[in-house]
Amino acid sequence: MTGELTPEEITTFSDAPAPPGRTPWVIEPRVEEIQIVDPDPRWPERARALMDRIRDALGDRALAVEHVGSTSVPGLPAKPIIDLDLTVADSADEEAWLPALEAAGFVLTVREPWWQEHRCLKPSPGGANVHVFSPGTPELVRHRIFRDWLREDEADRRLYADAKRRAASEAAAQGELMMEYNARKAAVIREIYQRAFRAAELLKE
């Protein structure tokens, strides 16, 4: 699962902000209502359709496409937004993969060269985020660990569901963006990660 990454690389988070004068936004976000809804059995089917669309567009340039995030965890309330991780040979080499995805109706919304060369695209119609990384990126491994842990651990599913609902309510009351909503639940996410990392024997007790 971890490839050539060390346990330290996987378990160490980097929260560095964008460099001065830089922004991650290719398309500026707008305030929109953040809703946490009950689990929908159609989410995996929606994810598979998007994954097929990406593979059709990229062929063997799509090294891996995975359903991650809350909609990939059965029984977990979530925003009705599908999150996918797409692995390409070099996410920084946009010319190698972005035009084909744009032709298939995906729009680049985020570019973060300073954070694991992350890119994010949204399909048309919406309802999904496609996170693009290169092989060996720690975030790819973390996403799988988090997903697989929540699929197995009922107590942490409940804990995370409560944190999501609380963060969504508070963010809505303040008219905040998705970034602020994510920040409001970050402490609980890190707490769950610690248990998941220990279960994967990446952290010592």
Secondary structure as UniProt FT lines:
FT   TURN            3..4
FT   HELIX           7..11
FT   TURN            20..21
FT   TURN            41..42
FT   HELIX           43..58
FT   HELIX           59..61
FT   STRAND          64..68
FT   HELIX           70..72
FT   TURN            74..75
FT   STRAND          82..87
FT   TURN            91..92
FT   HELIX           94..96
FT   HELIX           98..103
FT   TURN            104..105
FT   STRAND          106..112
FT   TURN            113..117
FT   STRAND          118..123
FT   STRAND          128..133
FT   TURN            135..136
FT   HELIX           138..152
FT   HELIX           154..174
FT   HELIX           178..184
FT   HELIX           186..199
FT   TURN            200..201
//
